[in-house]
Amino acid sequence: MSKKVTPYKDSKLTKKRQVEQMFDTISENYDGLNRVISLGSDVKWRKKVVALVAETNPESILDIATGTGDLAIQMTGTGAKRIVGLDLSEGMLKVGRKKIAKRDLGSKIEMIQGDSENLPFEDNTFDAITVAFGVRNFENLEKGLEEIKRVLSPGGIFVVLETSVPTKFPFKQGYHFYSGYILPIIGKLFSKDKNAYSYLSESAANFPYGVAFNNILEKIGFINVKDLPQTFGVSTIYIASK
């Protein structure tokens, strides 16, 4: 069992409300900082997620923890008729809606505020569901995954892109130095929320990854579970189906 990590140690708010508050605060400069922090690799990782989803020819896609809509926007390339981006943070969604409008994709992507642990959809609604850098922010991981399985169509694909920890030398040591020292400094220098990037670093380090996360997915009832480590293991793509 990984320890519970929250953005604001002294806050009496639930993790869910803290996460919502944090992303509302950092929403305006989130995209730029994300590119810097990942050294641009997050763009490449998302493209791989899109390719995996596109192989299944889905008609409907739900992108949970959609944030500013990067992955939802890229999903338009799959040819899906319906794409929904869902996020807790209205601040992040506001930025995302602007990006969608600028690209004239408003008729293809719907952005809604919602809770991953209480999805506002009927059973078996979506052919594909994705979560990029979001599952570690779930307050109740298993409840969120159960909801995802509920609204995923039988035979549908579920793809998660999440940070992970390299296991081999020297990447493991380099990762710990970068995430433990460099990442929080970048966040403090350029983010409105001084706690945000310390939280993102700590939550990534404490989140179950690889086989541990595969086991959780299988416990929930997902099948055909596999993981694909990316860039020496600093992130991992997980694939499962219902």
MDAnalysis code that builds the backbone (N, CA, C; Angstrom):
import MDAnalysis as mda
import numpy as np

u = mda.Universe.empty(726, n_residues=242, atom_resindex=np.repeat(np.arange(242), 3), trajectory=True)
u.add_TopologyAttr("name", ["N", "CA", "C"] * 242)
u.add_TopologyAttr("resid", np.arange(1, 243))
u.add_TopologyAttr("resname", ["MET", "SER", "LYS", "LYS", "VAL", "THR", "PRO", "TYR", "LYS", "ASP", "SER", "LYS", "LEU", "THR", "LYS", "LYS", "ARG", "GLN", "VAL", "GLU", "GLN", "MET", "PHE", "ASP", "THR", "ILE", "SER", "GLU", "ASN", "TYR", "ASP", "GLY", "LEU", "ASN", "ARG", "VAL", "ILE", "SER", "LEU", "GLY", "SER", "ASP", "VAL", "LYS", "TRP", "ARG", "LYS", "LYS", "VAL", "VAL", "ALA", "LEU", "VAL", "ALA", "GLU", "THR", "ASN", "PRO", "GLU", "SER", "ILE", "LEU", "ASP", "ILE", "ALA", "THR", "GLY", "THR", "GLY", "ASP", "LEU", "ALA", "ILE", "GLN", "MET", "THR", "GLY", "THR", "GLY", "ALA", "LYS", "ARG", "ILE", "VAL", "GLY", "LEU", "ASP", "LEU", "SER", "GLU", "GLY", "MET", "LEU", "LYS", "VAL", "GLY", "ARG", "LYS", "LYS", "ILE", "ALA", "LYS", "ARG", "ASP", "LEU", "GLY", "SER", "LYS", "ILE", "GLU", "MET", "ILE", "GLN", "GLY", "ASP", "SER", "GLU", "ASN", "LEU", "PRO", "PHE", "GLU", "ASP", "ASN", "THR", "PHE", "ASP", "ALA", "ILE", "THR", "VAL", "ALA", "PHE", "GLY", "VAL", "ARG", "ASN", "PHE", "GLU", "ASN", "LEU", "GLU", "LYS", "GLY", "LEU", "GLU", "GLU", "ILE", "LYS", "ARG", "VAL", "LEU", "SER", "PRO", "GLY", "GLY", "ILE", "PHE", "VAL", "VAL", "LEU", "GLU", "THR", "SER", "VAL", "PRO", "THR", "LYS", "PHE", "PRO", "PHE", "LYS", "GLN", "GLY", "TYR", "HIS", "PHE", "TYR", "SER", "GLY", "TYR", "ILE", "LEU", "PRO", "ILE", "ILE", "GLY", "LYS", "LEU", "PHE", "SER", "LYS", "ASP", "LYS", "ASN", "ALA", "TYR", "SER", "TYR", "LEU", "SER", "GLU", "SER", "ALA", "ALA", "ASN", "PHE", "PRO", "TYR", "GLY", "VAL", "ALA", "PHE", "ASN", "ASN", "ILE", "LEU", "GLU", "LYS", "ILE", "GLY", "PHE", "ILE", "ASN", "VAL", "LYS", "ASP", "LEU", "PRO", "GLN", "THR", "PHE", "GLY", "VAL", "SER", "THR", "ILE", "TYR", "ILE", "ALA", "SER", "LYS"])
u.atoms.positions = np.array([
    [0.857, -1.201, 0.000],
    [0.000, 0.000, 0.000],
    [0.885, 1.241, 0.000],
    [0.761, 2.090, -1.022],
    [1.536, 3.321, -1.074],
    [0.954, 4.330, -0.100],
    [1.820, 5.191, 0.431],
    [1.327, 6.164, 1.403],
    [0.536, 7.253, 0.695],
    [-0.396, 7.852, 1.444],
    [-1.235, 8.895, 0.874],
    [-0.444, 10.190, 0.802],
    [-0.378, 10.762, -0.389],
    [0.351, 12.008, -0.614],
    [-0.646, 13.067, -1.052],
    [-0.605, 14.227, -0.408],
    [-1.518, 15.323, -0.744],
    [-0.723, 16.590, -1.061],
    [-1.299, 17.510, -1.832],
    [-0.580, 18.741, -2.193],
    [-0.253, 19.638, -1.008],
    [-1.192, 19.752, -0.067],
    [-1.034, 20.709, 1.031],
    [-1.092, 19.972, 2.366],
    [0.064, 19.817, 2.987],
    [0.177, 18.976, 4.182],
    [-0.700, 19.450, 5.331],
    [-0.885, 20.758, 5.462],
    [-1.629, 21.298, 6.605],
    [-3.109, 21.531, 6.308],
    [-3.533, 21.230, 5.105],
    [-4.926, 21.476, 4.727],
    [-5.855, 20.416, 5.312],
    [-7.050, 20.836, 5.677],
    [-8.062, 19.907, 6.180],
    [-8.985, 19.423, 5.057],
    [-8.766, 19.936, 3.854],
    [-9.553, 19.503, 2.709],
    [-9.198, 18.067, 2.325],
    [-10.128, 17.377, 1.679],
    [-9.827, 16.047, 1.163],
    [-8.782, 16.154, 0.059],
    [-8.127, 15.044, -0.252],
    [-7.143, 15.051, -1.332],
    [-7.787, 15.530, -2.631],
    [-9.016, 15.087, -2.880],
    [-9.719, 15.454, -4.109],
    [-9.848, 16.967, -4.246],
    [-10.271, 17.623, -3.171],
    [-10.454, 19.078, -3.193],
    [-9.103, 19.788, -3.269],
    [-8.080, 19.235, -2.622],
    [-6.745, 19.829, -2.703],
    [-6.204, 19.758, -4.128],
    [-6.393, 18.619, -4.770],
    [-5.930, 18.451, -6.152],
    [-6.650, 19.430, -7.075],
    [-7.955, 19.573, -6.879],
    [-8.732, 20.522, -7.682],
    [-8.207, 21.942, -7.494],
    [-7.965, 22.329, -6.252],
    [-7.450, 23.667, -5.941],
    [-6.075, 23.883, -6.560],
    [-5.213, 22.879, -6.446],
    [-3.855, 22.992, -6.971],
    [-3.859, 23.203, -8.484],
    [-4.625, 22.391, -9.203],
    [-4.636, 22.513, -10.661],
    [-5.337, 23.783, -11.128],
    [-6.331, 24.249, -10.389],
    [-6.928, 25.551, -10.707],
    [-5.866, 26.643, -10.649],
    [-4.989, 26.554, -9.645],
    [-3.965, 27.575, -9.424],
    [-2.888, 27.565, -10.501],
    [-2.462, 26.379, -10.922],
    [-1.331, 26.288, -11.861],
    [-1.772, 26.146, -13.318],
    [-3.070, 26.224, -13.579],
    [-3.594, 25.917, -14.913],
    [-3.016, 26.787, -16.028],
    [-2.801, 28.067, -15.763],
    [-2.367, 28.983, -16.823],
    [-0.968, 28.669, -17.350],
    [-0.085, 28.177, -16.481],
    [1.274, 27.888, -16.965],
    [1.608, 26.402, -16.922],
    [0.586, 25.567, -16.795],
    [0.800, 24.117, -16.690],
    [1.442, 23.545, -17.953],
    [0.923, 23.892, -19.117],
    [1.430, 23.314, -20.368],
    [2.912, 23.610, -20.578],
    [3.286, 24.870, -20.387],
    [4.675, 25.252, -20.599],
    [5.618, 24.555, -19.644],
    [5.237, 24.505, -18.374],
    [6.074, 23.841, -17.377],
    [6.163, 22.342, -17.643],
    [5.082, 21.768, -18.121],
    [5.075, 20.337, -18.428],
    [6.099, 20.009, -19.501],
    [6.169, 20.850, -20.541],
    [7.146, 20.633, -21.609],
    [8.570, 20.711, -21.055],
    [8.808, 21.716, -20.196],
    [10.148, 21.914, -19.635],
    [10.533, 20.751, -18.734],
    [9.631, 20.389, -17.833],
    [9.929, 19.367, -16.828],
    [10.176, 18.001, -17.459],
    [9.404, 17.667, -18.491],
    [9.566, 16.356, -19.132],
    [10.587, 16.400, -20.263],
    [11.197, 17.569, -20.463],
    [12.150, 17.772, -21.559],
    [11.500, 17.456, -22.912],
    [10.202, 17.724, -22.988],
    [9.460, 17.517, -24.226],
    [9.005, 16.093, -24.476],
    [9.398, 15.173, -23.594],
    [9.079, 13.759, -23.821],
    [7.596, 13.455, -23.695],
    [6.862, 14.270, -22.933],
    [5.432, 13.991, -22.735],
    [4.667, 14.026, -24.060],
    [5.132, 14.841, -24.998],
    [4.480, 14.914, -26.314],
    [4.618, 13.576, -27.037],
    [5.817, 13.027, -26.997],
    [6.085, 11.736, -27.652],
    [5.286, 10.612, -26.994],
    [5.204, 10.631, -25.665],
    [4.454, 9.591, -24.946],
    [2.972, 9.630, -25.306],
    [2.421, 10.829, -25.397],
    [1.001, 10.949, -25.741],
    [0.725, 10.432, -27.151],
    [1.655, 10.679, -28.056],
    [1.482, 10.184, -29.426],
    [1.397, 8.660, -29.442],
    [2.160, 8.008, -28.578],
    [2.109, 6.546, -28.496],
    [0.759, 6.078, -27.965],
    [0.217, 6.813, -26.992],
    [-1.107, 6.481, -26.458],
    [-2.155, 6.597, -27.562],
    [-2.084, 7.678, -28.325],
    [-3.033, 7.888, -29.425],
    [-2.941, 6.747, -30.438],
    [-1.727, 6.337, -30.765],
    [-1.536, 5.257, -31.738],
    [-2.142, 3.948, -31.239],
    [-1.976, 3.665, -29.953],
    [-2.537, 2.440, -29.374],
    [-4.060, 2.455, -29.424],
    [-4.637, 3.605, -29.122],
    [-6.095, 3.733, -29.159],
    [-6.601, 3.651, -30.599],
    [-5.906, 4.307, -31.518],
    [-6.336, 4.344, -32.921],
    [-6.405, 2.949, -33.537],
    [-5.535, 2.050, -33.076],
    [-5.519, 0.681, -33.602],
    [-6.845, -0.041, -33.378],
    [-7.613, 0.397, -32.372],
    [-8.875, -0.274, -32.041],
    [-10.083, 0.354, -32.736],
    [-9.851, 1.426, -33.493],
    [-10.924, 2.116, -34.236],
    [-12.140, 2.456, -33.364],
    [-11.941, 3.188, -32.282],
    [-13.061, 3.499, -31.391],
    [-13.984, 4.565, -31.978],
    [-15.266, 4.452, -31.692],
    [-16.209, 5.495, -32.089],
    [-16.357, 6.537, -30.994],
    [-16.073, 6.135, -29.748],
    [-16.214, 7.061, -28.620],
    [-15.028, 6.914, -27.678],
    [-14.510, 8.062, -27.214],
    [-13.336, 8.086, -26.338],
    [-13.609, 9.003, -25.157],
    [-13.255, 8.536, -23.963],
    [-13.298, 9.365, -22.758],
    [-11.875, 9.564, -22.268],
    [-11.457, 10.820, -22.145],
    [-10.137, 11.143, -21.598],
    [-10.331, 11.720, -20.202],
    [-9.980, 10.933, -19.193],
    [-10.157, 11.332, -17.795],
    [-8.918, 12.077, -17.317],
    [-9.125, 13.051, -16.415],
    [-8.042, 13.939, -15.977],
    [-7.457, 14.616, -17.213],
    [-8.346, 15.076, -18.063],
    [-7.946, 15.627, -19.365],
    [-7.142, 16.905, -19.240],
    [-7.254, 17.598, -18.101],
    [-6.477, 18.811, -17.883],
    [-6.769, 19.873, -18.926],
    [-5.731, 20.319, -19.609],
    [-5.894, 21.349, -20.640],
    [-6.181, 20.752, -22.018],
    [-6.477, 19.461, -22.051],
    [-6.975, 18.844, -23.275],
    [-5.957, 18.353, -24.277],
    [-4.677, 18.289, -23.918],
    [-3.663, 17.866, -24.889],
    [-3.991, 16.518, -25.524],
    [-4.283, 15.525, -24.680],
    [-4.535, 14.186, -25.208],
    [-5.867, 14.121, -25.952],
    [-6.881, 14.780, -25.424],
    [-8.185, 14.799, -26.095],
    [-8.069, 15.401, -27.494],
    [-7.296, 16.468, -27.607],
    [-7.088, 17.107, -28.912],
    [-6.386, 16.150, -29.875],
    [-5.364, 15.463, -29.393],
    [-4.646, 14.520, -30.253],
    [-5.523, 13.341, -30.655],
    [-6.499, 13.006, -29.815],
    [-7.387, 11.878, -30.105],
    [-8.292, 12.134, -31.312],
    [-8.401, 13.382, -31.754],
    [-9.201, 13.654, -32.955],
    [-8.602, 12.946, -34.167],
    [-7.329, 12.611, -34.083],
    [-6.672, 11.902, -35.173],
    [-7.067, 10.441, -35.290],
    [-7.806, 9.923, -34.305],
    [-8.227, 8.518, -34.353],
    [-9.459, 8.314, -35.222],
    [-10.157, 9.409, -35.532],
    [-11.387, 9.303, -36.302],
    [-12.618, 9.021, -35.466],
    [-12.475, 9.038, -34.143],
    [-13.615, 8.792, -33.256],
    [-14.692, 9.857, -33.460],
    [-15.956, 9.443, -33.385],
    [-17.067, 10.372, -33.585],
    [-17.340, 11.212, -32.337],
    [-17.036, 10.652, -31.174],
    [-17.300, 11.359, -29.921],
    [-16.072, 11.306, -29.024],
    [-15.603, 12.474, -28.582],
    [-14.481, 12.563, -27.648],
    [-14.910, 13.446, -26.487],
    [-14.785, 12.919, -25.277],
    [-15.141, 13.669, -24.076],
    [-13.910, 13.786, -23.186],
    [-13.592, 15.008, -22.772],
    [-12.533, 15.241, -21.806],
    [-13.157, 15.600, -20.469],
    [-12.761, 14.915, -19.411],
    [-13.328, 15.142, -18.079],
    [-12.228, 15.473, -17.090],
    [-12.474, 16.469, -16.244],
    [-11.484, 16.866, -15.251],
    [-12.175, 17.497, -14.046],
    [-11.531, 17.388, -12.887],
    [-12.030, 18.033, -11.667],
    [-11.868, 19.540, -11.720],
    [-10.777, 19.990, -12.338],
    [-10.377, 21.395, -12.282],
    [-11.007, 22.231, -13.391],
    [-11.866, 23.153, -13.011],
    [-12.474, 24.049, -13.993],
    [-11.422, 24.975, -14.593],
    [-10.390, 25.304, -13.811],
    [-9.310, 26.142, -14.319],
    [-8.580, 25.486, -15.478],
    [-8.274, 24.204, -15.340],
    [-7.614, 23.466, -16.421],
    [-8.537, 23.340, -17.632],
    [-9.812, 23.065, -17.386],
    [-10.777, 22.930, -18.479],
    [-10.931, 24.235, -19.252],
    [-10.880, 25.350, -18.542],
    [-11.001, 26.660, -19.185],
    [-9.873, 26.868, -20.188],
    [-8.656, 26.512, -19.785],
    [-7.516, 26.608, -20.697],
    [-7.715, 25.655, -21.876],
    [-8.181, 24.444, -21.577],
    [-8.408, 23.456, -22.621],
    [-9.447, 23.888, -23.639],
    [-10.530, 24.485, -23.158],
    [-11.587, 24.939, -24.075],
    [-11.069, 26.016, -25.025],
    [-10.182, 26.874, -24.536],
    [-9.589, 27.901, -25.393],
    [-8.749, 27.254, -26.495],
    [-7.981, 26.240, -26.135],
    [-7.150, 25.541, -27.116],
    [-8.012, 24.839, -28.168],
    [-9.106, 24.256, -27.707],
    [-10.016, 23.554, -28.614],
    [-10.693, 24.537, -29.568],
    [-11.132, 25.673, -29.033],
    [-11.774, 26.695, -29.870],
    [-10.798, 27.247, -30.903],
    [-9.546, 27.447, -30.489],
    [-8.523, 27.978, -31.391],
    [-8.289, 27.034, -32.567],
    [-8.441, 25.739, -32.314],
    [-8.233, 24.733, -33.360],
    [-9.533, 24.365, -34.077],
    [-10.616, 25.046, -33.708],
    [-11.933, 24.802, -34.309],
    [-12.361, 23.338, -34.152],
    [-12.170, 22.813, -32.929],
    [-12.509, 21.417, -32.648],
    [-13.696, 21.291, -31.696],
    [-14.412, 22.389, -31.505],
    [-15.524, 22.391, -30.560],
    [-16.622, 21.398, -30.885],
    [-16.780, 21.064, -32.150],
    [-17.818, 20.108, -32.545],
    [-17.378, 18.663, -32.336],
    [-16.078, 18.466, -32.089],
    [-15.546, 17.110, -31.949],
    [-15.220, 16.735, -30.504],
    [-14.931, 17.748, -29.661],
    [-14.509, 17.475, -28.284],
    [-15.417, 18.196, -27.303],
    [-15.933, 17.446, -26.349],
    [-16.736, 18.015, -25.264],
    [-15.905, 17.984, -23.985],
    [-15.766, 19.122, -23.328],
    [-14.987, 19.212, -22.088],
    [-15.943, 19.438, -20.920],
    [-15.931, 18.515, -19.951],
    [-16.856, 18.632, -18.829],
    [-16.133, 18.480, -17.494],
    [-16.649, 19.170, -16.495],
    [-16.115, 19.023, -15.147],
    [-16.777, 17.812, -14.501],
    [-15.978, 16.963, -13.891],
    [-16.533, 15.760, -13.284],
    [-15.511, 15.039, -12.433],
    [-15.998, 14.047, -11.710],
    [-15.205, 13.289, -10.748],
    [-14.951, 11.886, -11.294],
    [-13.702, 11.511, -11.391],
    [-13.343, 10.193, -11.922],
    [-13.889, 9.054, -11.071],
    [-14.190, 9.340, -9.809],
    [-14.700, 8.304, -8.912],
    [-16.229, 8.256, -8.898],
    [-16.858, 9.104, -9.698],
    [-18.315, 9.121, -9.821],
    [-18.662, 9.640, -11.218],
    [-18.343, 8.858, -12.218],
    [-18.462, 9.300, -13.606],
    [-19.927, 9.467, -14.019],
    [-20.255, 10.576, -14.675],
    [-21.648, 10.877, -15.042],
    [-22.079, 10.226, -16.355],
    [-21.801, 8.933, -16.486],
    [-22.121, 8.219, -17.720],
    [-22.758, 6.868, -17.406],
    [-23.534, 6.367, -18.365],
    [-24.145, 5.048, -18.232],
    [-23.075, 3.960, -18.381],
    [-23.407, 2.757, -17.951],
    [-22.514, 1.618, -18.126],
    [-22.216, 1.408, -19.614],
    [-21.003, 0.936, -19.890],
    [-20.631, 0.518, -21.255],
    [-20.805, 1.625, -22.296],
    [-20.385, 2.845, -21.947],
    [-20.603, 3.996, -22.829],
    [-19.485, 4.210, -23.844],
    [-18.224, 3.983, -23.442],
    [-17.084, 4.378, -24.282],
    [-16.283, 3.177, -24.785],
    [-15.852, 3.275, -26.034],
    [-15.025, 2.228, -26.640],
    [-13.580, 2.300, -26.160],
    [-13.141, 3.485, -25.773],
    [-11.770, 3.677, -25.291],
    [-11.767, 4.721, -24.184],
    [-10.953, 4.468, -23.168],
    [-10.789, 5.427, -22.070],
    [-9.300, 5.604, -21.819],
    [-8.885, 6.856, -21.652],
    [-7.481, 7.161, -21.392],
    [-7.343, 8.031, -20.150],
    [-6.196, 7.894, -19.500],
    [-5.831, 8.780, -18.392],
    [-4.337, 9.055, -18.508],
    [-3.960, 10.308, -18.703],
    [-2.544, 10.673, -18.787],
    [-2.154, 11.489, -17.561],
    [-1.243, 10.970, -16.792],
    [-0.729, 11.645, -15.596],
    [-1.861, 12.057, -14.657],
    [-2.806, 11.155, -14.453],
    [-3.954, 11.486, -13.621],
    [-4.299, 10.474, -12.550],
    [-4.015, 9.190, -12.782],
    [-4.480, 8.188, -11.818],
    [-3.832, 8.351, -10.446],
    [-2.623, 8.896, -10.409],
    [-1.987, 9.062, -9.097],
    [-2.641, 10.178, -8.285],
    [-3.487, 10.969, -8.936],
    [-4.203, 12.029, -8.226],
    [-5.574, 11.583, -7.725],
    [-5.990, 10.355, -8.074],
    [-7.263, 9.849, -7.572],
    [-7.190, 9.744, -6.052],
    [-8.244, 10.170, -5.377],
    [-8.268, 10.008, -3.917],
    [-8.410, 8.534, -3.547],
    [-9.273, 7.841, -4.253],
    [-9.467, 6.407, -4.052],
    [-9.186, 5.726, -5.387],
    [-7.978, 5.214, -5.528],
    [-7.526, 4.663, -6.811],
    [-8.439, 3.542, -7.300],
    [-8.740, 2.591, -6.435],
    [-9.534, 1.443, -6.862],
    [-10.957, 1.847, -7.237],
    [-11.525, 2.783, -6.508],
    [-12.870, 3.254, -6.837],
    [-12.883, 3.918, -8.212],
    [-11.855, 4.732, -8.480],
    [-11.753, 5.372, -9.786],
    [-11.615, 4.358, -10.911],
    [-10.799, 3.332, -10.690],
    [-10.607, 2.303, -11.713],
    [-11.876, 1.474, -11.916],
    [-12.606, 1.230, -10.838],
    [-13.881, 0.507, -10.960],
    [-14.883, 1.300, -11.796],
    [-14.904, 2.623, -11.606],
    [-15.790, 3.476, -12.393],
    [-15.396, 3.456, -13.870],
    [-14.103, 3.478, -14.120],
    [-13.621, 3.422, -15.501],
    [-14.058, 2.113, -16.158],
    [-13.891, 1.021, -15.446],
    [-14.304, -0.283, -15.986],
    [-15.815, -0.307, -16.243],
    [-16.573, 0.329, -15.373],
    [-18.038, 0.343, -15.515],
    [-18.472, 1.018, -16.817],
    [-17.861, 2.160, -17.141],
    [-18.314, 2.919, -18.321],
    [-17.601, 2.507, -19.608],
    [-16.614, 1.620, -19.497],
    [-15.919, 1.108, -20.682],
    [-16.753, -0.004, -21.320],
    [-16.874, 0.028, -22.625],
    [-17.639, -0.996, -23.340],
    [-16.915, -2.340, -23.291],
    [-17.655, -3.445, -23.306],
    [-17.011, -4.764, -23.374],
    [-16.087, -4.841, -24.584],
    [-14.865, -5.287, -24.355],
    [-13.877, -5.337, -25.424],
    [-13.156, -4.030, -25.658],
    [-13.561, -2.985, -24.927],
    [-12.940, -1.675, -25.083],
    [-11.540, -1.621, -24.504],
    [-10.772, -0.618, -24.920],
    [-9.390, -0.467, -24.474],
    [-9.275, 0.638, -23.427],
    [-8.462, 0.384, -22.421],
    [-8.152, 1.357, -21.372],
    [-6.649, 1.575, -21.388],
    [-6.226, 2.824, -21.566],
    [-4.798, 3.135, -21.639],
    [-4.448, 4.208, -20.615],
    [-3.445, 3.923, -19.813],
    [-2.961, 4.855, -18.794],
    [-1.527, 5.244, -19.124],
    [-1.246, 6.534, -19.084],
    [0.129, 7.040, -19.168],
    [0.443, 7.665, -17.824],
    [1.453, 7.148, -17.152],
    [1.748, 7.649, -15.811],
    [3.254, 7.630, -15.560],
    [3.695, 8.506, -14.680],
    [5.100, 8.512, -14.294],
    [5.436, 7.223, -13.552],
    [6.680, 6.822, -13.655],
    [7.162, 5.645, -12.939],
    [8.619, 5.884, -12.569],
    [9.201, 4.935, -11.877],
    [10.572, 5.107, -11.390],
    [11.493, 4.115, -12.096],
    [12.545, 4.591, -12.773],
    [13.494, 3.677, -13.408],
    [14.105, 2.722, -12.385],
    [14.404, 1.522, -12.814],
    [14.947, 0.521, -11.887],
    [16.430, 0.236, -12.114],
    [16.983, 0.714, -13.227],
    [18.365, 0.385, -13.553],
    [19.299, 1.581, -13.355],
    [20.536, 1.281, -12.971],
    [21.598, 2.287, -12.857],
    [22.017, 2.702, -14.276],
    [22.297, 3.988, -14.528],
    [22.265, 5.133, -13.609],
    [20.954, 5.912, -13.665],
    [19.972, 5.369, -14.425],
    [18.723, 6.113, -14.632],
    [17.933, 6.279, -13.335],
    [17.977, 5.253, -12.481],
    [17.278, 5.333, -11.202],
    [17.835, 6.473, -10.360],
    [19.167, 6.548, -10.261],
    [19.806, 7.594, -9.465],
    [19.551, 8.975, -10.073],
    [19.631, 9.057, -11.397],
    [19.375, 10.329, -12.068],
    [17.948, 10.796, -11.885],
    [17.016, 9.843, -11.927],
    [15.603, 10.184, -11.734],
    [15.369, 10.750, -10.338],
    [15.916, 10.086, -9.329],
    [15.702, 10.545, -7.953],
    [16.301, 11.934, -7.727],
    [17.452, 12.196, -8.336],
    [18.059, 13.518, -8.188],
    [17.205, 14.575, -8.880],
    [16.779, 14.269, -10.099],
    [15.991, 15.244, -10.868],
    [14.645, 15.519, -10.205],
    [13.931, 14.450, -9.835],
    [12.593, 14.629, -9.264],
    [12.642, 15.162, -7.840],
    [13.696, 14.814, -7.109],
    [13.773, 15.233, -5.714],
    [14.328, 16.633, -5.515],
    [15.161, 17.107, -6.459],
    [15.821, 18.399, -6.275],
    [15.517, 19.401, -7.398],
    [15.686, 18.975, -8.637],
    [15.529, 19.903, -9.759],
    [14.068, 20.273, -9.988],
    [13.192, 19.268, -10.023],
    [11.775, 19.506, -10.297],
    [11.129, 20.478, -9.311],
    [11.301, 20.295, -7.991],
    [10.713, 21.260, -7.054],
    [11.261, 22.679, -7.227],
    [12.539, 22.804, -7.589],
    [13.136, 24.131, -7.797],
    [12.490, 24.813, -9.000],
    [12.318, 24.066, -10.094],
    [11.661, 24.623, -11.282],
    [10.256, 25.083, -10.929],
    [9.540, 24.248, -10.174],
    [8.187, 24.595, -9.770],
    [8.130, 25.852, -8.927],
    [9.055, 25.976, -7.995],
    [9.069, 27.148, -7.112],
    [9.420, 28.422, -7.872],
    [10.258, 28.290, -8.886],
    [10.670, 29.462, -9.654],
    [9.584, 29.955, -10.603],
    [8.840, 29.022, -11.190],
    [7.945, 29.405, -12.283],
    [6.459, 29.163, -12.026],
    [6.121, 28.493, -10.941],
    [4.714, 28.199, -10.682],
    [4.138, 29.137, -9.635],
    [2.835, 29.426, -9.764],
    [2.142, 30.245, -8.769],
    [1.960, 29.492, -7.457],
    [2.002, 28.182, -7.520],
    [1.785, 27.342, -6.341],
    [3.089, 26.639, -5.989],
    [3.698, 27.042, -4.901],
    [5.010, 26.515, -4.527],
    [4.954, 25.054, -4.085],
    [3.766, 24.577, -3.708],
    [3.633, 23.187, -3.271],
    [3.400, 22.221, -4.432],
    [2.909, 22.746, -5.543],
    [2.404, 21.886, -6.613],
    [3.441, 20.906, -7.145],
    [4.618, 21.391, -7.477],
    [5.578, 20.512, -8.133],
    [6.342, 19.641, -7.148],
    [6.343, 20.019, -5.882],
    [6.834, 19.105, -4.855],
    [5.859, 17.946, -4.710],
    [4.555, 18.271, -4.742],
    [3.528, 17.223, -4.660],
    [3.602, 16.288, -5.863],
    [3.717, 16.853, -7.055],
    [3.745, 16.028, -8.257],
    [4.941, 15.084, -8.240],
    [6.062, 15.558, -7.728],
    [7.252, 14.728, -7.609],
    [7.057, 13.633, -6.567],
    [6.546, 14.013, -5.401],
    [6.360, 13.047, -4.314],
    [5.296, 12.010, -4.662],
    [4.211, 12.450, -5.291],
    [3.139, 11.516, -5.646],
    [3.611, 10.512, -6.689],
    [4.456, 10.967, -7.607],
    [4.998, 10.064, -8.621],
    [5.884, 9.001, -7.984],
    [6.695, 9.417, -7.010],
    [7.620, 8.494, -6.355],
    [6.896, 7.450, -5.516],
    [5.702, 7.788, -5.029],
    [4.973, 6.888, -4.136],
    [3.877, 6.083, -4.833],
    [3.678, 6.322, -6.118],
    [2.607, 5.625, -6.828],
    [3.073, 4.239, -7.273],
    [2.223, 3.207, -7.134],
    [2.609, 1.865, -7.590],
    [2.783, 1.836, -9.102],
    [3.855, 1.239, -9.571],
    [4.114, 1.229, -11.011],
    [4.544, -0.164, -11.454],
    [4.546, -0.371, -12.761],
    [4.951, -1.667, -13.297],
    [4.008, -2.779, -12.866],
    [4.584, -3.869, -12.395],
    [3.803, -5.040, -11.986],
    [2.804, -4.690, -10.890],
    [3.178, -3.799, -9.983],
    [2.281, -3.422, -8.879],
    [0.990, -2.804, -9.405],
    [1.100, -1.935, -10.402],
    [-0.108, -1.330, -10.962],
    [-0.857, -2.329, -11.840],
    [-0.130, -3.172, -12.550],
    [-0.780, -4.240, -13.319],
    [-1.670, -5.084, -12.414],
    [-1.146, -5.421, -11.232],
    [-1.890, -6.257, -10.290],
    [-3.175, -5.576, -9.827],
    [-3.110, -4.258, -9.643],
    [-4.309, -3.514, -9.233],
    [-5.352, -3.554, -10.347],
    [-4.911, -3.347, -11.575],
    [-5.834, -3.396, -12.716],
    [-6.509, -4.767, -12.817],
    [-5.727, -5.820, -12.631],
    [-6.283, -7.173, -12.708],
    [-7.231, -7.445, -11.547],
    [-6.924, -6.908, -10.380],
    [-7.803, -7.054, -9.222],
    [-9.172, -6.434, -9.501],
    [-9.176, -5.301, -10.206],
    [-10.428, -4.614, -10.536],
    [-11.240, -5.419, -11.550],
    [-10.551, -6.265, -12.324],
    [-11.242, -7.091, -13.308],
    [-10.873, -6.810, -14.749],
    [-9.887, -5.942, -14.970],
    [-9.412, -5.709, -16.329],
    [-8.652, -6.940, -16.817],
    [-8.649, -7.140, -18.129],
    [-7.945, -8.277, -18.721],
    [-6.926, -7.775, -19.747],
    [-6.087, -8.701, -20.197],
    [-5.053, -8.377, -21.199],
    [-4.199, -7.193, -20.748],
    [-3.825, -7.214, -19.488],
    [-3.068, -6.103, -18.900],
    [-1.587, -6.225, -19.243],
    [-0.997, -5.131, -19.688],
    [0.453, -5.112, -19.898],
    [0.981, -3.696, -19.730],
    [2.270, -3.593, -19.448],
    [2.890, -2.280, -19.271],
    [4.044, -2.105, -20.253],
    [4.192, -0.863, -20.704],
    [5.228, -0.511, -21.674],
    [6.048, 0.651, -21.127],
    [7.180, 0.379, -20.462],
    [8.015, 1.463, -19.926],
    [8.526, 2.363, -21.047],
    [8.598, 3.661, -20.761],
    [9.034, 4.654, -21.742],
    [10.252, 5.416, -21.218],
    [11.164, 5.760, -22.121],
    [12.316, 6.618, -21.805],
    [13.027, 6.156, -20.532],
    [13.580, 4.958, -20.584],
    [14.347, 4.372, -19.482],
    [13.508, 4.122, -18.226],
    [12.178, 4.177, -18.371],
    [11.319, 3.881, -17.233],
    [10.816, 5.076, -16.466],
    [11.036, 6.299, -16.966],
    [10.553, 7.478, -16.227],
    [9.045, 7.653, -16.381],
    [8.468, 6.969, -17.364],
    [7.010, 6.899, -17.473],
    [6.664, 5.514, -18.000],
    [5.400, 5.148, -17.838],
    [4.952, 3.836, -18.311],
    [3.560, 3.963, -18.917],
    [3.356, 3.280, -20.031],
    [2.029, 3.171, -20.633],
    [1.459, 1.806, -20.250],
    [0.268, 1.823, -19.679],
    [-0.423, 0.592, -19.295],
    [-1.610, 0.387, -20.232],
    [-1.780, -0.831, -20.690],
    [-2.882, -1.164, -21.585],
    [-3.706, -2.275, -20.949],
    [-5.025, -2.129, -21.001],
    [-5.914, -3.162, -20.477],
    [-7.211, -3.133, -21.271],
    [-8.007, -4.170, -21.111],
    [-9.311, -4.203, -21.773],
    [-10.345, -4.801, -20.837],
    [-11.592, -4.721, -21.258],
    [-12.705, -5.192, -20.426],
    [-13.320, -6.436, -21.056],
])
